[in-house]
Amino acid sequence: MSRSDPLQSVSPGKVFLGVLLTWLVPGAGHWTLGRRGKAVLYFSVITFVYVLGLVLGEFRNVNLDHFPIHFFGEIFYGGLTIPVWLLTGGLTLELPGQGGEVVLGFSTLDVGVLYTTVAGLLNVCVMVDVFETAYPRPAPAEES
Amino acid sequence: MPVRWGPFLQHLVLFAILVTCSTVVYYGLRRENVKEIIVSGLCRAGFFVVASLAVFGGVGLLIAQWL
């Protein structure tokens, strides 16, 4: 298996650092392991999903008080969740409705929360993949 | 009750985007070839979007008519 050859001597500390960097920036761990293409791909896709979720939620969806369970998923993209939480945590969810009344939330808020949560959970998979890249098992097609 | 096509199409597109992105990332795990990840991931994502819309949309339509 050729992909494991250049990574035989990866130290556990470097793998741990890669996982930690991935928590901050998706793909950063793969970048440190020399997998630049996958790093760019993961960063692009996961950040796109997260930012699109923020836009859909009008930057009100990273909220520990209103969405504690979703926040647990979002926090796995720590590099964005922590700054966004600190910067937007004070924004209210009570917005003026069309008739002038105050409504809680808006139509795309749930979708935005879903997007940011899925982005965080996808980053968990990427963190595991950093470990798998450093200490590879046989690829799925080769297992059978 | 008439269908509100705007929000319906909006959620349809958002659903397709989320499924596509999730599938590409998940398909890339433990694989190395980026081009293969993107091409095969997009193909799988297209299948998942169509299949899930057929199942959930079709069953949802049946339930809505039944109710």
Backbone of each chain as ProteinMPNN parsed JSONL, in Angstrom:
{"seq_chain_A": "MSRSDPLQSVSPGKVFLGVLLTWLVPGAGHWTLGRRGKAVLYFSVITFVYVLGLVLGEFRNVNLDHFPIHFFGEIFYGGLTIPVWLLTGGLTLELPGQGGEVVLGFSTLDVGVLYTTVAGLLNVCVMVDVFETAYPRPAPAEES", "coords_chain_A": {"N_chain_A": [[0.853, -1.191, 0.0], [0.838, 2.003, -1.043], [0.232, 4.486, 0.059], [0.786, 4.515, 2.737], [3.458, 4.507, 3.04], [5.145, 6.98, 3.155], [4.439, 7.819, 5.662], [5.187, 6.257, 7.753], [6.807, 6.928, 9.9], [5.521, 8.726, 11.501], [5.119, 10.602, 14.368], [3.376, 10.077, 17.501], [2.876, 12.49, 18.784], [2.841, 14.343, 16.708], [0.622, 13.488, 15.34], [-1.367, 13.937, 17.249], [-1.137, 16.7, 17.389], [-1.981, 17.264, 14.801], [-4.666, 16.431, 14.907], [-5.616, 18.237, 16.778], [-5.17, 20.656, 15.441], [-6.929, 20.252, 13.359], [-9.333, 20.4, 14.701], [-9.387, 23.108, 15.125], [-9.105, 24.212, 12.516], [-10.575, 22.792, 9.83], [-9.012, 20.256, 7.963], [-6.441, 21.107, 8.432], [-4.879, 19.302, 9.826], [-4.484, 17.263, 7.94], [-3.021, 18.743, 6.177], [-0.62, 19.151, 7.568], [0.272, 16.567, 7.509], [0.957, 16.26, 4.941], [-1.007, 15.827, 3.083], [-2.158, 17.665, 1.019], [-4.147, 18.165, -0.919], [-6.496, 16.873, 0.049], [-6.708, 18.335, 2.366], [-7.337, 20.945, 1.486], [-9.755, 20.379, 0.246], [-11.383, 19.416, 2.4], [-11.343, 21.648, 4.099], [-12.564, 23.583, 2.452], [-15.154, 22.512, 1.915], [-16.321, 21.986, 4.486], [-16.11, 24.458, 5.791], [-17.612, 26.009, 4.044], [-20.176, 24.853, 4.42], [-20.568, 25.473, 7.117], [-20.416, 28.307, 7.188], [-22.484, 28.951, 5.437], [-24.582, 27.989, 6.972], [-24.429, 29.8, 9.079], [-25.165, 32.161, 7.748], [-27.755, 31.504, 6.926], [-28.939, 31.246, 9.4], [-28.831, 33.801, 10.21], [-26.696, 34.569, 11.793], [-27.399, 33.915, 14.356], [-27.534, 31.399, 15.269], [-25.558, 29.988, 16.63], [-25.759, 29.399, 19.655], [-25.622, 28.925, 22.941], [-27.548, 28.963, 24.918], [-30.094, 28.729, 23.693], [-29.827, 26.648, 21.867], [-28.558, 24.183, 23.029], [-27.915, 21.443, 22.612], [-27.34, 21.33, 19.889], [-25.183, 23.011, 19.918], [-23.262, 21.437, 21.039], [-22.557, 19.818, 18.902], [-21.638, 21.753, 17.104], [-19.371, 22.722, 18.339], [-17.252, 21.163, 17.68], [-16.093, 22.25, 15.485], [-14.075, 24.164, 16.372], [-12.509, 26.397, 15.734], [-14.116, 28.235, 14.416], [-16.531, 28.208, 15.809], [-16.109, 29.06, 18.485], [-15.18, 31.84, 18.277], [-17.452, 32.882, 16.895], [-19.489, 32.316, 18.69], [-18.705, 33.899, 20.853], [-18.881, 36.405, 19.688], [-21.484, 36.646, 18.662], [-23.216, 35.71, 20.549], [-24.837, 37.314, 22.093], [-26.888, 38.198, 20.514], [-30.348, 38.565, 19.861], [-33.069, 36.225, 19.521], [-35.568, 37.008, 19.083], [-37.404, 38.493, 16.759], [-38.763, 41.214, 14.778], [-41.897, 40.565, 13.319], [-43.786, 40.257, 10.168], [-46.135, 41.647, 10.466], [-45.516, 43.472, 12.372], [-45.52, 42.389, 14.86], [-43.742, 40.611, 17.461], [-41.77, 37.849, 16.803], [-40.537, 34.575, 17.516], [-37.57, 33.576, 16.305], [-37.048, 32.627, 12.796], [-37.762, 31.698, 9.363], [-35.582, 30.268, 8.232], [-33.987, 29.622, 10.341], [-33.9, 27.134, 11.705], [-32.84, 25.533, 9.695], [-30.354, 26.71, 9.385], [-29.197, 26.174, 11.892], [-29.079, 23.414, 11.697], [-27.249, 23.132, 9.569], [-24.821, 24.268, 10.619], [-24.409, 22.536, 12.745], [-24.122, 20.048, 11.468], [-21.8, 20.594, 10.039], [-19.926, 20.797, 12.116], [-20.028, 18.161, 13.113], [-19.172, 16.754, 10.891], [-16.558, 17.538, 10.933], [-15.601, 16.053, 13.038], [-15.404, 13.539, 11.857], [-13.36, 14.141, 10.069], [-11.275, 14.647, 11.827], [-10.899, 12.092, 12.885], [-10.077, 10.909, 10.55], [-7.588, 12.046, 10.199], [-6.063, 10.654, 12.058], [-6.393, 8.113, 10.951], [-5.079, 8.51, 8.56], [-2.466, 8.855, 9.371], [-1.905, 6.451, 10.663], [-2.571, 4.101, 8.829], [-5.224, 1.817, 7.994], [-6.157, -1.027, 5.925], [-7.567, 0.105, 2.823], [-11.123, 0.696, 2.175], [-11.963, -0.791, -0.116], [-10.125, -2.787, -0.23], [-10.498, -4.431, 1.888], [-12.243, -6.636, 1.731]], "CA_chain_A": [[0.0, 0.0, 0.0], [1.796, 3.084, -1.212], [-0.072, 5.709, 0.791], [1.286, 4.467, 4.107], [4.913, 4.5, 3.054], [5.819, 8.172, 3.669], [3.942, 8.198, 6.986], [5.503, 5.22, 8.727], [7.525, 7.451, 11.053], [4.794, 9.838, 12.116], [5.107, 10.45, 15.82], [2.054, 10.312, 18.103], [2.711, 13.909, 19.08], [2.465, 15.048, 15.49], [-0.768, 13.118, 15.044], [-2.19, 14.676, 18.204], [-1.136, 18.092, 16.935], [-2.823, 17.318, 13.61], [-6.072, 16.364, 15.326], [-5.92, 19.514, 17.439], [-5.264, 21.682, 14.394], [-8.165, 20.004, 12.611], [-10.426, 20.952, 15.508], [-9.41, 24.551, 14.887], [-9.308, 24.473, 11.084], [-10.706, 21.512, 9.128], [-8.016, 20.031, 6.926], [-5.102, 21.516, 8.855], [-4.148, 18.093, 10.179], [-4.061, 16.624, 6.696], [-1.978, 19.604, 5.598], [0.647, 18.862, 8.249], [0.704, 15.221, 7.135], [1.332, 16.275, 3.531], [-2.164, 15.564, 2.208], [-2.6, 19.033, 0.76], [-5.402, 18.16, -1.685], [-7.605, 16.577, 0.96], [-6.821, 19.445, 3.313], [-8.082, 22.03, 0.838], [-11.126, 19.897, 0.026], [-12.117, 19.399, 3.665], [-11.527, 23.017, 4.579], [-13.535, 24.279, 1.602], [-16.523, 21.994, 2.048], [-16.857, 22.147, 5.841], [-16.271, 25.887, 6.068], [-18.765, 26.453, 3.255], [-21.403, 24.424, 5.102], [-20.694, 26.209, 8.383], [-20.715, 29.722, 6.923], [-23.84, 29.004, 4.88], [-25.475, 27.853, 8.12], [-24.453, 31.083, 9.8], [-25.947, 33.126, 6.959], [-29.159, 31.093, 7.0], [-29.413, 31.531, 10.754], [-28.597, 35.227, 10.464], [-25.658, 34.652, 12.835], [-28.013, 33.752, 15.678], [-27.753, 29.971, 15.524], [-24.565, 29.452, 17.568], [-26.284, 29.981, 20.886], [-25.623, 27.857, 23.948], [-28.769, 29.015, 25.726], [-31.26, 28.288, 22.94], [-29.56, 25.396, 21.137], [-27.417, 23.552, 23.727], [-27.542, 20.156, 22.009], [-26.691, 21.635, 18.618], [-23.887, 23.618, 20.213], [-22.333, 20.333, 21.281], [-22.04, 19.425, 17.583], [-20.927, 22.874, 16.475], [-18.104, 23.023, 19.01], [-16.171, 20.383, 17.061], [-15.382, 23.182, 14.602], [-13.777, 25.16, 17.391], [-11.908, 27.61, 15.186], [-15.16, 29.205, 14.06], [-17.634, 28.244, 16.771], [-15.796, 29.867, 19.67], [-15.299, 33.275, 17.978], [-18.833, 33.246, 16.553], [-20.26, 32.271, 19.94], [-18.365, 35.074, 21.654], [-19.281, 37.641, 19.007], [-22.917, 36.727, 18.341], [-24.016, 35.091, 21.596], [-25.777, 38.258, 22.68], [-27.967, 38.568, 19.588], [-31.637, 38.001, 20.269], [-33.817, 35.453, 18.534], [-36.89, 37.614, 18.924], [-37.31, 39.436, 15.645], [-40.061, 41.76, 14.387], [-42.572, 39.852, 12.236], [-44.275, 41.08, 9.062], [-47.203, 42.52, 10.922], [-45.059, 44.312, 13.46], [-45.441, 41.635, 16.107], [-42.445, 39.987, 17.719], [-41.825, 36.401, 16.641], [-39.318, 33.901, 17.938], [-36.925, 32.889, 15.19], [-37.463, 32.931, 11.439], [-37.981, 30.452, 8.624], [-34.369, 29.509, 7.947], [-33.171, 29.446, 11.554], [-33.699, 25.701, 11.944], [-31.923, 25.012, 8.673], [-29.027, 27.221, 9.722], [-28.69, 25.386, 13.027], [-28.747, 22.086, 11.171], [-26.033, 23.247, 8.762], [-23.629, 24.453, 11.451], [-24.208, 21.317, 13.532], [-23.583, 19.011, 10.58], [-20.407, 20.96, 9.738], [-19.119, 20.403, 13.268], [-19.942, 16.702, 13.199], [-18.307, 16.305, 9.791], [-15.175, 17.769, 11.341], [-15.208, 14.901, 13.856], [-14.959, 12.511, 10.909], [-12.069, 14.557, 9.515], [-10.282, 14.436, 12.884], [-10.609, 10.657, 12.907], [-9.346, 10.589, 9.324], [-6.181, 12.421, 10.417], [-5.46, 9.496, 12.714], [-6.37, 7.016, 9.975], [-4.06, 8.82, 7.557], [-1.148, 8.64, 9.973], [-1.761, 5.016, 10.932], [-3.652, 3.603, 7.955], [-5.675, 0.436, 7.84], [-6.451, -1.246, 4.504], [-8.664, 0.9, 2.28], [-12.377, -0.065, 2.166], [-12.077, -1.728, -1.232], [-9.154, -3.863, -0.073], [-10.781, -5.205, 3.083], [-12.883, -7.904, 1.399]], "C_chain_A": [[0.887, 1.238, 0.0], [1.513, 4.267, -0.292], [0.5, 5.696, 2.208], [2.79, 4.657, 4.166], [5.527, 5.772, 3.637], [5.412, 8.525, 5.088], [4.31, 7.187, 8.062], [6.092, 5.801, 10.008], [6.817, 8.622, 11.716], [4.707, 9.605, 13.616], [3.698, 10.695, 16.36], [1.814, 11.782, 18.421], [2.276, 14.706, 17.863], [1.022, 14.728, 15.099], [-1.717, 13.868, 15.975], [-2.287, 16.155, 17.808], [-2.038, 18.253, 15.699], [-4.301, 17.284, 13.941], [-6.499, 17.686, 15.959], [-6.061, 20.637, 16.415], [-6.539, 21.507, 13.574], [-9.373, 20.517, 13.376], [-10.538, 22.468, 15.28], [-9.763, 24.875, 13.441], [-9.415, 23.128, 10.377], [-9.67, 21.391, 8.015], [-6.597, 20.383, 7.347], [-4.254, 20.302, 9.245], [-3.643, 17.348, 8.962], [-2.94, 17.425, 6.039], [-0.619, 19.302, 6.243], [1.18, 17.474, 7.898], [1.046, 15.132, 5.651], [0.21, 15.977, 2.563], [-2.836, 16.889, 1.866], [-3.948, 19.077, 0.028], [-6.605, 17.908, -0.794], [-7.811, 17.71, 1.958], [-7.65, 20.584, 2.724], [-9.544, 21.626, 0.646], [-11.938, 19.956, 1.317], [-12.371, 20.819, 4.176], [-12.613, 23.724, 3.775], [-14.958, 23.827, 1.9], [-17.084, 22.295, 3.443], [-17.041, 23.621, 6.188], [-17.439, 26.47, 5.276], [-20.081, 26.092, 3.947], [-21.624, 25.254, 6.369], [-21.108, 27.666, 8.131], [-22.113, 29.872, 6.317], [-24.876, 28.858, 5.999], [-25.568, 29.14, 8.917], [-25.305, 32.113, 9.067], [-27.427, 32.79, 7.042], [-29.749, 31.406, 8.371], [-29.224, 32.976, 11.165], [-27.687, 35.433, 11.686], [-26.237, 34.562, 14.248], [-28.104, 32.282, 16.085], [-26.691, 29.333, 16.412], [-24.874, 30.074, 18.925], [-26.443, 28.873, 21.92], [-26.915, 27.834, 24.755], [-29.974, 28.419, 24.981], [-31.057, 26.943, 22.244], [-28.396, 24.641, 21.795], [-26.972, 22.245, 23.092], [-26.824, 20.395, 20.682], [-25.296, 22.242, 18.845], [-22.835, 22.539, 20.461], [-21.771, 19.797, 19.967], [-21.198, 20.508, 16.956], [-19.526, 23.064, 17.06], [-16.951, 22.203, 18.435], [-15.51, 21.139, 15.911], [-15.026, 24.387, 15.475], [-13.243, 26.467, 16.85], [-12.908, 28.647, 14.758], [-16.201, 29.343, 15.16], [-17.32, 29.153, 17.957], [-15.829, 31.369, 19.362], [-16.728, 33.708, 17.674], [-19.696, 33.279, 17.805], [-19.98, 33.519, 20.78], [-18.894, 36.363, 21.023], [-20.791, 37.779, 18.846], [-23.796, 36.155, 19.436], [-25.063, 36.02, 22.198], [-26.924, 38.653, 21.765], [-29.258, 37.865, 19.987], [-32.263, 37.198, 19.144], [-35.198, 36.04, 18.302], [-36.788, 38.737, 17.904], [-38.686, 39.996, 15.319], [-40.644, 40.995, 13.207], [-43.087, 40.814, 11.181], [-45.353, 42.062, 9.518], [-46.806, 43.422, 12.076], [-44.958, 43.596, 14.782], [-44.055, 41.007, 16.26], [-42.599, 38.479, 17.606], [-40.496, 35.826, 17.085], [-38.74, 33.152, 16.744], [-37.466, 33.325, 13.843], [-37.348, 31.643, 10.632], [-36.724, 29.625, 8.42], [-33.493, 29.28, 9.18], [-32.874, 27.972, 11.809], [-32.718, 25.106, 10.95], [-30.492, 25.467, 8.968], [-28.4, 26.46, 10.866], [-28.264, 24.005, 12.56], [-27.432, 22.124, 10.391], [-24.779, 23.366, 9.646], [-23.345, 23.201, 12.286], [-23.601, 20.212, 12.679], [-22.12, 19.312, 10.239], [-19.493, 20.548, 10.886], [-18.946, 18.901, 13.362], [-19.106, 16.126, 12.061], [-16.83, 16.486, 10.162], [-14.687, 16.674, 12.289], [-14.682, 13.783, 12.956], [-13.578, 12.85, 10.353], [-10.966, 14.373, 10.556], [-9.901, 12.962, 12.983], [-9.776, 10.277, 11.681], [-7.881, 11.014, 9.414], [-5.44, 11.251, 11.058], [-5.329, 8.325, 11.741], [-5.308, 7.249, 8.905], [-2.664, 8.544, 8.102], [-0.877, 7.156, 10.226], [-2.817, 4.263, 10.126], [-3.942, 2.118, 8.13], [-5.85, 0.187, 6.346], [-7.638, -0.409, 4.056], [-9.934, 0.057, 2.192], [-12.46, -1.113, 1.067], [-11.16, -2.933, -1.057], [-9.484, -4.799, 1.09], [-11.365, -6.572, 2.77], [-11.901, -8.791, 0.642]], "O_chain_A": [[1.612, 1.48, 0.965], [2.438, 4.979, 0.1], [0.68, 6.754, 2.812], [3.339, 4.938, 5.231], [6.36, 5.673, 4.538], [5.983, 9.446, 5.672], [3.79, 7.259, 9.175], [5.902, 5.238, 11.086], [7.445, 9.419, 12.413], [4.276, 8.545, 14.071], [2.916, 11.429, 15.755], [0.684, 12.264, 18.339], [1.458, 15.62, 17.96], [0.297, 15.586, 14.594], [-2.75, 14.375, 15.538], [-3.35, 16.771, 17.879], [-2.76, 19.242, 15.568], [-5.098, 18.008, 13.344], [-7.595, 18.187, 15.708], [-6.964, 21.467, 16.514], [-7.152, 22.485, 13.147], [-10.328, 21.012, 12.777], [-11.634, 23.028, 15.246], [-10.622, 25.717, 13.179], [-8.432, 22.388, 10.329], [-9.481, 22.316, 7.224], [-5.643, 19.991, 6.676], [-3.044, 20.288, 9.016], [-2.514, 16.858, 8.947], [-2.032, 16.863, 5.426], [0.398, 19.209, 5.556], [2.384, 17.226, 7.976], [1.386, 14.058, 5.154], [0.436, 15.881, 1.357], [-3.926, 17.198, 2.348], [-4.788, 19.927, 0.321], [-7.605, 18.623, -0.861], [-8.939, 18.011, 2.347], [-8.548, 21.117, 3.376], [-10.453, 22.429, 0.857], [-13.05, 20.483, 1.33], [-13.47, 21.145, 4.624], [-13.481, 24.386, 4.344], [-15.853, 24.646, 2.11], [-18.198, 22.803, 3.565], [-18.033, 23.987, 6.819], [-18.17, 27.323, 5.778], [-20.986, 26.92, 4.048], [-22.744, 25.683, 6.65], [-22.023, 28.185, 8.77], [-22.839, 30.81, 6.646], [-25.916, 29.516, 5.982], [-26.644, 29.526, 9.373], [-26.073, 32.849, 9.688], [-28.261, 33.68, 7.21], [-30.915, 31.785, 8.484], [-29.43, 33.337, 12.324], [-27.889, 36.344, 12.49], [-25.65, 35.063, 15.208], [-28.683, 31.956, 17.121], [-26.905, 28.226, 16.907], [-24.336, 31.118, 19.293], [-27.296, 27.996, 21.782], [-27.327, 26.773, 25.226], [-30.774, 27.693, 25.57], [-32.011, 26.187, 22.056], [-27.347, 24.478, 21.172], [-25.775, 21.964, 23.036], [-25.822, 19.744, 20.386], [-24.366, 22.013, 18.071], [-21.663, 22.714, 20.129], [-20.62, 19.365, 19.924], [-20.166, 20.228, 16.346], [-18.61, 23.51, 16.368], [-15.788, 22.521, 18.682], [-14.469, 20.71, 15.413], [-15.592, 25.47, 15.335], [-13.484, 27.528, 17.426], [-12.588, 29.836, 14.736], [-16.698, 30.438, 15.424], [-18.173, 29.93, 18.386], [-16.45, 32.119, 20.115], [-17.173, 34.762, 18.128], [-20.536, 34.164, 17.964], [-20.895, 34.119, 21.344], [-19.3, 37.29, 21.723], [-21.323, 38.888, 18.886], [-25.016, 36.115, 19.276], [-26.062, 35.56, 22.751], [-27.836, 39.365, 22.186], [-29.245, 36.706, 20.399], [-32.018, 37.456, 17.965], [-35.916, 35.6, 17.405], [-36.177, 39.778, 18.147], [-39.689, 39.323, 15.558], [-39.962, 40.795, 12.202], [-42.87, 42.023, 11.266], [-45.453, 43.174, 9.0], [-47.658, 44.064, 12.689], [-44.378, 44.122, 15.732], [-43.302, 40.893, 15.294], [-43.471, 37.895, 18.25], [-39.464, 36.496, 17.04], [-39.347, 32.21, 16.236], [-38.246, 34.273, 13.752], [-36.896, 30.62, 11.146], [-36.79, 28.395, 8.434], [-32.369, 28.792, 9.057], [-31.735, 27.603, 12.096], [-31.874, 24.284, 11.305], [-29.542, 24.699, 8.816], [-27.214, 26.134, 10.826], [-27.225, 23.49, 12.971], [-26.594, 21.234, 10.545], [-23.8, 22.648, 9.442], [-22.187, 22.846, 12.508], [-22.678, 19.521, 13.111], [-21.298, 18.399, 10.158], [-18.409, 20.012, 10.658], [-17.854, 18.413, 13.654], [-18.411, 15.126, 12.242], [-15.972, 15.699, 9.762], [-13.49, 16.393, 12.342], [-13.658, 13.163, 13.245], [-12.732, 11.972, 10.185], [-9.849, 13.986, 10.213], [-8.728, 12.625, 13.146], [-8.885, 9.432, 11.762], [-7.023, 10.408, 8.772], [-4.332, 10.903, 10.649], [-4.309, 7.638, 11.705], [-4.707, 6.299, 8.403], [-1.79, 8.06, 7.383], [0.237, 6.673, 10.026], [-3.836, 3.839, 10.672], [-3.056, 1.299, 8.375], [-5.701, 1.124, 5.561], [-8.599, -0.229, 4.804], [-9.849, -1.17, 2.138], [-12.974, -2.208, 1.294], [-11.386, -3.981, -1.662], [-8.838, -5.833, 1.264], [-11.045, -7.557, 3.436], [-12.245, -9.912, 0.267]]}, "seq_chain_B": "MPVRWGPFLQHLVLFAILVTCSTVVYYGLRRENVKEIIVSGLCRAGFFVVASLAVFGGVGLLIAQWL", "coords_chain_B": {"N_chain_B": [[-54.996, 23.503, 0.224], [-52.804, 25.783, -1.192], [-49.575, 25.143, -2.661], [-46.635, 26.614, -1.441], [-44.334, 27.61, -3.446], [-41.873, 28.935, -3.408], [-40.524, 28.827, -0.731], [-40.558, 26.047, -0.642], [-38.924, 25.183, -2.811], [-36.594, 26.423, -1.989], [-35.922, 25.038, 0.394], [-35.61, 22.558, -0.729], [-33.336, 22.868, -2.356], [-31.48, 23.563, -0.38], [-31.461, 21.217, 1.1], [-30.376, 19.459, -0.816], [-27.82, 20.572, -1.13], [-26.711, 20.196, 1.439], [-26.732, 17.394, 1.711], [-25.052, 16.742, -0.414], [-22.563, 17.953, 0.289], [-22.036, 16.633, 2.728], [-21.847, 13.989, 1.855], [-19.636, 14.053, 0.121], [-17.545, 14.71, 1.892], [-17.687, 12.53, 3.665], [-17.259, 10.402, 1.93], [-14.643, 10.857, 1.304], [-13.147, 9.97, 3.418], [-10.468, 7.988, 4.485], [-9.585, 7.702, 1.922], [-7.452, 8.639, -0.804], [-7.162, 9.833, -3.341], [-7.974, 12.83, -4.605], [-9.434, 13.746, -6.805], [-10.955, 11.5, -7.427], [-12.408, 11.328, -5.076], [-14.007, 13.616, -5.238], [-15.452, 13.292, -7.684], [-16.677, 10.691, -7.474], [-17.915, 11.082, -5.026], [-19.75, 13.123, -5.628], [-21.374, 11.789, -7.457], [-22.471, 9.772, -5.834], [-23.756, 11.435, -4.031], [-25.706, 12.617, -5.634], [-27.31, 10.383, -6.125], [-28.162, 9.792, -3.503], [-29.628, 12.104, -2.897], [-31.732, 12.019, -4.79], [-32.867, 9.516, -4.153], [-33.587, 9.825, -1.434], [-35.362, 11.957, -1.607], [-37.327, 10.77, -3.148], [-38.215, 8.733, -1.444], [-38.827, 10.017, 1.103], [-40.246, 12.266, 0.173], [-42.196, 11.081, -1.487], [-43.537, 9.317, 0.281], [-44.301, 11.188, 2.152], [-46.037, 12.744, 0.614], [-48.07, 10.878, 0.118], [-48.97, 10.414, 2.727], [-49.843, 12.975, 3.338], [-51.981, 13.259, 1.536], [-53.598, 11.222, 2.447], [-54.24, 12.046, 4.999]], "CA_chain_B": [[-54.062, 24.573, 0.53], [-51.833, 25.857, -2.293], [-48.171, 24.951, -2.314], [-45.786, 27.814, -1.522], [-43.219, 27.048, -4.198], [-40.606, 29.577, -3.051], [-39.883, 28.13, 0.4], [-40.385, 24.62, -0.955], [-37.714, 25.038, -3.63], [-35.448, 26.83, -1.163], [-35.552, 23.934, 1.271], [-35.152, 21.466, -1.586], [-31.946, 23.166, -2.736], [-30.648, 23.477, 0.828], [-31.324, 19.789, 1.408], [-29.43, 18.874, -1.775], [-26.468, 21.07, -0.821], [-26.217, 19.563, 2.666], [-26.463, 15.983, 1.42], [-23.883, 16.681, -1.297], [-21.344, 18.255, 1.051], [-21.797, 15.557, 3.699], [-21.445, 12.783, 1.144], [-18.27, 14.223, -0.385], [-16.616, 14.6, 3.023], [-17.698, 11.163, 4.193], [-16.644, 9.507, 0.94], [-13.206, 11.111, 1.281], [-12.454, 9.356, 4.546], [-9.628, 6.83, 4.197], [-9.217, 7.663, 0.51], [-6.376, 9.592, -1.051], [-7.259, 10.505, -4.628], [-8.945, 13.911, -4.432], [-10.334, 13.783, -7.965], [-11.899, 10.391, -7.267], [-13.302, 11.678, -3.968], [-14.995, 14.602, -5.687], [-16.325, 12.745, -8.733], [-17.508, 9.62, -6.921], [-18.75, 11.66, -3.971], [-20.873, 13.833, -6.243], [-22.283, 10.786, -8.025], [-23.21, 9.18, -4.71], [-24.638, 12.459, -3.463], [-26.873, 12.723, -6.522], [-28.177, 9.229, -5.864], [-28.775, 9.94, -2.175], [-30.63, 13.174, -2.955], [-32.909, 11.532, -5.523], [-33.499, 8.423, -3.413], [-34.225, 10.315, -0.206], [-36.535, 12.746, -1.981], [-38.365, 9.847, -3.592], [-38.767, 8.028, -0.286], [-39.476, 10.924, 2.059], [-41.232, 13.085, -0.538], [-43.307, 10.242, -1.927], [-44.3, 8.873, 1.457], [-44.927, 12.381, 2.727], [-47.188, 13.112, -0.218], [-49.129, 9.905, 0.373], [-49.531, 10.666, 4.061], [-50.588, 14.237, 3.281], [-53.259, 13.02, 0.86], [-54.399, 10.34, 3.291], [-54.758, 12.842, 6.109]], "C_chain_B": [[-52.982, 24.625, -0.55], [-50.403, 25.709, -1.79], [-47.427, 26.272, -2.449], [-44.452, 27.373, -2.132], [-41.876, 27.662, -3.793], [-39.898, 28.89, -1.909], [-39.643, 26.654, 0.129], [-39.106, 24.391, -1.755], [-36.457, 25.412, -2.835], [-34.984, 25.677, -0.265], [-35.062, 22.733, 0.473], [-33.682, 21.659, -1.952], [-31.024, 23.044, -1.523], [-30.431, 22.029, 1.247], [-30.291, 19.14, 0.486], [-27.996, 19.313, -1.476], [-25.899, 20.344, 0.392], [-25.875, 18.097, 2.431], [-25.204, 15.854, 0.56], [-22.587, 16.906, -0.516], [-21.014, 17.132, 2.038], [-21.278, 14.304, 3.001], [-20.009, 12.884, 0.646], [-17.259, 14.078, 0.749], [-16.54, 13.16, 3.514], [-17.036, 10.19, 3.225], [-15.13, 9.675, 0.921], [-12.437, 10.452, 2.405], [-11.72, 8.103, 4.093], [-9.379, 6.655, 2.704], [-8.247, 8.797, 0.237], [-6.561, 10.41, -2.318], [-8.363, 11.561, -4.584], [-9.936, 13.958, -5.591], [-11.39, 12.689, -7.858], [-12.901, 10.707, -6.156], [-14.397, 12.612, -4.448], [-15.979, 13.987, -6.677], [-17.257, 11.677, -8.156], [-18.421, 10.136, -5.815], [-19.957, 12.382, -4.533], [-21.881, 12.858, -6.854], [-23.129, 10.149, -6.922], [-24.201, 10.183, -4.121], [-25.887, 12.62, -4.317], [-27.847, 11.59, -6.288], [-28.897, 9.386, -4.524], [-29.871, 11.004, -2.187], [-31.899, 12.664, -3.628], [-33.64, 10.463, -4.718], [-34.228, 8.937, -2.176], [-35.441, 11.177, -0.523], [-37.674, 11.84, -2.428], [-39.032, 9.178, -2.402], [-39.532, 8.989, 0.613], [-40.548, 11.78, 1.379], [-42.441, 12.286, -0.946], [-44.178, 9.801, -0.766], [-44.997, 10.059, 2.113], [-46.144, 12.825, 1.95], [-48.362, 12.172, 0.021], [-49.797, 10.166, 1.721], [-50.358, 11.951, 4.05], [-51.938, 14.055, 2.608], [-54.187, 12.176, 1.724], [-55.023, 11.129, 4.446], [-55.754, 13.878, 5.61]], "O_chain_B": [[-52.314, 23.622, -0.802], [-50.067, 26.09, -0.669], [-47.57, 26.971, -3.453], [-43.574, 26.844, -1.45], [-40.851, 26.981, -3.832], [-38.777, 28.411, -2.083], [-38.663, 26.075, 0.599], [-38.304, 23.518, -1.424], [-35.401, 24.799, -2.991], [-33.79, 25.387, -0.182], [-34.205, 21.98, 0.935], [-32.885, 20.725, -1.867], [-29.927, 22.493, -1.62], [-29.345, 21.66, 1.695], [-29.44, 18.372, 0.936], [-27.067, 18.51, -1.563], [-24.742, 19.923, 0.38], [-24.845, 17.614, 2.9], [-24.387, 14.961, 0.783], [-21.633, 16.139, -0.648], [-19.858, 16.729, 2.167], [-20.373, 13.637, 3.503], [-19.249, 11.92, 0.733], [-16.239, 13.407, 0.593], [-15.452, 12.635, 3.75], [-16.338, 9.266, 3.643], [-14.407, 8.745, 0.562], [-11.209, 10.378, 2.36], [-12.287, 7.258, 3.401], [-8.999, 5.569, 2.266], [-8.223, 9.795, 0.958], [-6.155, 11.572, -2.363], [-9.546, 11.226, -4.532], [-11.13, 14.18, -5.389], [-12.564, 12.91, -8.157], [-14.087, 10.398, -6.271], [-15.568, 12.434, -4.115], [-17.192, 14.14, -6.531], [-18.474, 11.747, -8.327], [-19.559, 9.687, -5.678], [-21.058, 12.277, -3.994], [-23.091, 13.075, -6.777], [-24.343, 10.006, -7.059], [-25.326, 9.834, -3.762], [-26.994, 12.745, -3.793], [-29.06, 11.796, -6.256], [-30.1, 9.142, -4.428], [-30.917, 10.829, -1.564], [-33.003, 12.847, -3.114], [-34.866, 10.486, -4.606], [-35.357, 8.53, -1.903], [-36.437, 11.14, 0.2], [-38.84, 12.1, -2.131], [-40.256, 9.064, -2.347], [-40.725, 8.81, 0.861], [-41.624, 11.995, 1.936], [-43.576, 12.732, -0.783], [-45.403, 9.898, -0.821], [-46.135, 9.951, 2.571], [-47.154, 13.23, 2.525], [-49.508, 12.61, 0.115], [-51.022, 10.143, 1.84], [-51.425, 12.022, 4.66], [-52.934, 14.626, 3.051], [-55.401, 12.381, 1.738], [-56.175, 10.907, 4.818], [-56.299, 14.644, 6.405]]}, "name": "protein", "num_of_chains": 2, "seq": "MSRSDPLQSVSPGKVFLGVLLTWLVPGAGHWTLGRRGKAVLYFSVITFVYVLGLVLGEFRNVNLDHFPIHFFGEIFYGGLTIPVWLLTGGLTLELPGQGGEVVLGFSTLDVGVLYTTVAGLLNVCVMVDVFETAYPRPAPAEESMPVRWGPFLQHLVLFAILVTCSTVVYYGLRRENVKEIIVSGLCRAGFFVVASLAVFGGVGLLIAQWL"}
